[in-house]
Every structure is written in structure tokens, then in C-alpha cells.
């Protein structure tokens, strides 16, 4: 009996398929750029995070969870943040405002340290410093003070960001918790493919960077709370420095530079030797981070440091801080699409 072969798709069908795929790409680009223009990046990231958490709790993802039903997994993702927030507000009233005040004090402390660098250096070294350095010191100190004053309005912005992120978390959880209907609509199929590739990029870049930030924060806490006290050194603002290490560590490369600068200045406020010790420690930690990063990400994205720096520079220049944060994720997504299309 002769085997029946599938008829080859007609040129018209191929043209329609290519057009639908192009429309899905355009929609993806509009979504990515629109989130930056309208300040919706926290919501988009929260959608991805909520979806991944719900998938993990349902035992359907790469990270196997307790195998709840999709509906229960979505409910857990939606309700647990509210429960945690309720406990935090009940037991830590005013903590957020206290934290803002502490970071304002830290920035003022760093500004004072910048102005006193010349006095802290050995006399034989200080005389060789150019006079132009004083102007740079004043500029940097004024910049740090301006950032300290800008934190005054953090409360309202932080509440808006939390609400936006929580709505995104709910949306992401509901995507997994909602019954998925099979469809043959070409555009819907292509949009789902784009969303799947974006989620994969999020998993590779953001989730991996999250664990790297945790490792950095733990190592920094051990250095500040254990290693330095053994030599009789007590750093100021330890809690704020550890928290800053974690949150700045979520931003590849640039976050490390921020941590290095702040920690070194905080060390110099005690003595030049402590500042150098902080710098050496941070360089060692961040060199180790490259090995951890390679271990976690492997060769999935095949992204070099210069590529990340380039896209982050462009993202920050065009969209400011949101562009800086989103650039690695967007670049990983574009690379994922190119890999699937076998173009790279």
C-alpha cells in the first residue's frame, strides 16, 4: 500500500504564515518598548516571575514544586505576598521609612568621605594629587547629597512600584492558573511562541542573576560581620551595605561597579587600609561570580561581557535606569529568537 504524502504548502499559505509571524514580532517589540516608555517594567518582570512561580508550584517547570493543581498554585502566588506584607506591616511598622532614612544617612556619610579623601591619604602621596581632583570631589559629594535628598519622595514611588509589581504577579499567576484552550488561530499560536521565548530568556538571565545576587550578599555579610571584626574593624551601615549589594547585584556588571564604589568609600571612611581591603575583597568576589555565572547559565545564552555592556549602555542612554535594567533581558530574548530561527 502506497504511503500518502502531505501536500506541500502553497506559496499563499507560506506568505500568510510569514506575515503572521512578522506581526507577532512587531507586537513583541511594541510590548518591550512600551513597558519602558510608560514605566511598566516592574509589572512585566513580575508577570514573568508570577508565571514561573505558579508553574514551579504546579510541578510543570524545570524546578519541580509540590505539584499543586494550576488553580491552587496560582492562588498561592497571589495570596502569599499579601500574607507576607501583612505580617511585615504588623511587626515592622515604620521600617520602610527608617530604611530610607538610613540610606540618606549613608549617602551623606559617603559624601563627607569623598571630601576628606585627601586628608586620609599619606602626606607624601597627597601632595602629588592634582588640584583638579578637588573639583571632582566637590562634584561627587554634591551628587551623593542630591541622591540623598531624592530619597525623600521614595515612599510614594515605592508604593506605586509595589502595586504595579503585585498586579503583574497576579497576571502571571493567572496565566498558569487559567484553563488553556487549544487553538488553531495562527496569530495566537505565534504570540504564545514569542511569550514562551521571552519567559525562557527571563529564566536564564534574571533568575540566574537573582541567585548570584544572593551569593554576593551572603559573602559580603560574612566579610562585614565576621572577617573585619576579627581585625577590630567595625564598618558603618552594615545592614544597608548588604542590602545594597543584593539589589545592585541584580544588575549585571554595572551593579558590581556600584557595589565596589560604595563599599570602598565606606571602608575609606575608616582608613585607607580598610578601603583597600574592601576593594580587594570585592574584586575577588566578583571574579568568582564569573565562574558562578558560567556554572548557572552555562552556554545557554552565549553572551559575552562586552555584549552586555554595549546593550546596557544603549539602554541607559535611551531609557535611563529602566533601560539599564531591561537591556540584558531584552538582549537575551532577541538572541533566543535568533537561535530558534537558526540565524546565530
C-alpha positions in Angstrom: 0.0 0.0 0.0 1.4 3.3 -1.0 2.2 5.8 1.7 0.3 9.0 1.3 2.4 12.2 1.5 1.4 15.5 2.9 0.8 18.1 0.2 3.4 20.9 0.1 2.1 24.2 1.5 1.2 26.6 -1.2 3.1 29.9 -1.7 0.0 31.8 -0.4 0.0 29.8 2.8 3.7 30.4 3.3 3.2 34.1 2.7 0.3 34.2 5.3 2.4 32.3 7.9 5.4 34.7 7.4 3.1 37.7 7.7 1.5 36.4 10.9 4.9 35.7 12.4 6.1 39.2 11.5 3.0 40.7 13.2 3.9 38.7 16.3 7.4 40.1 16.3 6.1 43.6 15.9 3.7 43.1 18.9 6.6 41.8 21.0 8.7 44.8 20.1 5.9 47.2 20.9 5.3 45.5 24.3 9.0 45.7 25.2 9.4 49.3 24.3 6.0 50.3 25.7 6.9 49.0 29.1 10.0 51.2 29.2 8.2 54.3 27.9 5.3 54.1 30.3 7.2 52.8 33.3 5.6 49.3 33.3 8.9 47.3 33.5 8.3 46.2 37.2 4.9 44.8 36.1 6.4 43.0 33.1 9.1 41.4 35.2 6.5 40.5 37.9 4.3 38.8 35.2 7.2 36.6 34.2 8.1 35.9 37.9 4.5 35.1 38.8 4.1 32.7 35.9 7.4 30.9 36.7 6.4 30.6 40.4 3.0 29.2 39.6 4.5 26.7 37.1 7.0 25.6 39.7 4.3 25.1 42.4 2.3 23.1 39.9 5.3 20.9 39.2 5.3 21.6 35.5 8.5 23.6 35.1 12.2 22.7 35.3 12.1 23.4 39.0 9.8 20.8 40.4 7.4 22.0 43.1 4.9 20.3 45.4 2.6 19.5 42.4 -0.4 21.6 43.3 -3.2 22.0 40.8 -2.7 25.0 38.5 -5.6 26.9 40.2 -4.1 26.3 43.7 -0.6 27.2 42.5 -2.0 30.5 41.1 -3.9 31.2 44.4 -0.7 30.6 46.4 1.3 33.0 44.3 -1.4 35.6 44.6 -2.1 35.3 48.4 1.4 34.6 49.8 2.8 38.2 49.1 -0.3 39.7 50.7 0.2 37.5 53.8 3.9 38.4 54.0 3.1 42.1 53.6 0.5 41.9 56.3 3.0 40.3 58.7 5.6 42.9 57.8 3.3 45.8 58.5 2.1 44.3 61.7 5.6 43.6 63.1 7.7 46.3 61.5 5.7 49.5 61.5 7.7 52.3 60.0 10.6 50.0 58.9 10.4 51.3 55.3 10.7 54.9 56.3 13.5 54.0 58.7 15.4 52.3 55.9 15.0 55.3 53.7 16.4 57.5 56.4 19.4 55.1 56.9 20.2 55.2 53.2 20.0 59.0 53.3 22.5 59.0 56.1 24.7 56.5 54.3 24.8 58.8 51.2 25.6 61.8 53.4 28.4 59.8 55.1 29.9 58.9 51.7 29.7 62.5 50.6 31.7 63.6 53.6 34.2 60.8 53.0 34.8 62.0 49.4 35.6 65.4 50.6 38.1 64.1 53.2 40.0 61.7 50.9 43.0 64.0 50.6 43.2 64.2 54.4 43.1 60.4 54.8 45.9 59.7 52.3 49.6 59.7 53.5 51.2 63.2 53.2 53.8 62.0 50.7 51.0 60.7 48.4 48.6 63.6 48.9 51.0 66.3 47.7 51.1 64.6 44.3 47.4 64.7 43.7 46.3 67.3 41.1 44.3 70.3 42.1 41.6 69.3 39.7 40.8 66.4 42.0 39.2 68.9 44.5 36.7 69.9 41.9 35.9 66.3 41.2 35.5 65.6 44.9 33.1 68.5 45.3 31.0 67.4 42.3 30.8 63.8 43.5 29.9 64.9 47.0 27.1 67.2 45.7 25.9 64.3 43.5 25.6 62.0 46.5 23.8 64.7 48.5 21.3 65.2 45.7 20.6 61.5 45.6 20.1 61.6 49.4 17.5 64.3 49.0 15.8 62.5 46.2 15.1 59.6 48.5 12.6 61.8 50.3 10.0 61.0 47.7 10.7 57.3 47.7 7.7 56.4 49.8 5.1 57.2 47.2 7.2 55.8 44.3 7.9 52.7 46.3 4.2 52.1 47.0 3.3 52.6 43.3 6.1 50.2 42.2 4.9 47.6 44.7 1.3 47.8 43.5 2.4 47.6 39.9 4.6 44.6 40.6 1.8 42.8 42.6 -0.6 43.3 39.7 1.9 41.8 37.4 2.4 38.9 39.8 -1.3 38.2 39.8 -1.5 38.4 36.0 1.4 35.9 35.6 -0.1 33.5 38.2 -3.5 33.6 36.4 -1.9 32.8 33.1 -0.8 29.5 34.6 -4.0 29.0 36.7 -6.4 29.6 33.8 -7.5 26.6 31.8 -5.7 26.7 28.4 -7.9 26.1 25.4 -6.4 24.6 22.3 -6.5 27.0 19.3 -5.6 26.9 15.6 -5.6 30.7 15.3 -2.2 31.5 13.6 -1.6 34.8 15.4 -2.4 33.4 18.8 0.0 30.5 18.2 2.8 32.8 17.2 2.2 35.2 20.1 2.4 32.2 22.5 5.7 31.3 20.9 7.1 34.8 21.5 5.9 34.7 25.1 7.5 31.3 25.6 10.8 32.5 24.3 10.6 35.7 26.5 9.9 33.5 29.6 13.0 31.4 28.7 15.1 34.5 28.5 13.8 35.7 31.8 14.6 32.4 33.4 18.1 32.3 32.0 19.1 35.9 32.8 17.0 37.3 35.7 16.6 34.1 37.8 20.3 33.2 37.5 21.3 36.8 38.4 18.9 36.6 41.4 20.9 33.7 42.8 24.2 35.4 42.0 23.0 38.4 43.9 22.1 36.3 46.9 25.6 34.7 46.9 27.2 38.1 46.7 25.1 39.4 49.6 25.9 36.4 51.8 29.7 36.8 51.1 29.5 40.5 51.8 27.7 39.9 55.1 30.3 37.4 56.1 33.1 39.8 55.2 31.5 42.7 57.1 30.2 40.8 60.1 32.9 38.2 60.6 36.1 38.9 58.8 36.5 42.6 59.5 35.6 42.4 63.2 38.3 39.7 63.7 40.8 42.6 62.9 38.9 45.0 65.2 37.2 46.9 62.3 33.5 47.7 62.5 32.1 49.1 59.3 29.2 51.6 59.5 25.8 50.9 57.9 26.4 47.2 57.6 22.8 46.3 57.0 22.3 48.9 54.3 25.5 47.8 52.6 24.5 44.2 52.5 21.0 45.1 51.1 22.6 47.4 48.5 24.9 44.5 47.5 21.9 42.3 46.8 19.8 44.8 44.9 22.7 46.2 42.9 23.8 42.6 42.2 20.6 42.1 40.2 22.0 44.4 37.5 24.8 42.6 35.7 28.3 44.3 35.6 27.1 47.8 36.4 25.7 46.7 39.8 29.1 45.3 40.7 30.7 48.6 39.9 28.2 50.4 42.2 28.9 47.9 45.0 32.6 48.3 44.6 32.4 52.1 44.7 30.1 52.3 47.7 31.9 49.6 49.8 35.3 51.1 49.1 34.2 54.6 50.1 32.7 53.2 53.3 35.9 51.5 54.0 38.0 54.6 53.3 35.8 56.5 55.8 37.5 54.3 58.5 41.0 54.2 57.0 42.8 53.8 53.7 43.8 50.3 54.6 40.2 49.2 55.2 39.2 50.8 51.9 41.8 48.8 50.1 40.8 45.6 51.9 37.2 46.1 50.8 38.2 46.7 47.2 40.4 43.6 47.1 37.6 41.5 48.6 35.0 42.8 46.2 37.3 42.2 43.2 37.9 38.6 44.4 34.1 38.0 44.9 33.1 39.4 41.5 35.9 37.4 39.7 34.4 34.3 41.4 31.0 35.5 40.2 32.0 35.0 36.6 32.6 31.3 37.4 29.3 31.1 39.2 27.6 32.8 36.3 29.1 30.4 33.8 28.0 27.5 36.0 24.4 28.7 36.3 23.9 30.0 32.8 26.2 27.6 31.0 26.3 28.2 27.3 22.5 28.8 27.0 22.8 32.5 26.0 26.4 32.6 24.9 26.6 36.2 25.9 30.0 37.9 26.4 30.6 40.7 28.9 31.2 43.3 26.2 27.8 42.4 24.6 26.1 43.1 27.9 28.0 46.3 28.5 27.1 47.6 25.0 23.4 46.9 25.2 23.2 48.2 28.8 25.0 51.4 27.7 22.5 51.9 24.8 19.5 51.0 27.1 20.6 53.5 29.8 21.2 56.2 27.2 17.8 55.9 25.6 15.5 54.9 28.5 17.5 55.7 31.7 17.6 53.3 34.6 14.7 51.1 33.3 16.6 50.6 30.1 19.7 49.7 32.0 17.8 47.0 34.0 15.9 45.7 31.0 18.7 45.6 28.5 20.2 42.2 29.5 16.8 40.6 29.5 15.7 42.1 26.1 19.1 41.1 24.6 18.7 37.6 25.8 15.2 37.4 24.3 16.4 38.7 20.9 19.2 36.2 21.0 16.8 33.4 21.9 14.6 34.3 18.9 17.6 34.3 16.6 18.8 31.0 17.9 15.3 29.4 17.3 15.4 30.8 13.8 18.9 29.3 13.4 20.3 32.7 12.4 23.0 32.7 15.1 
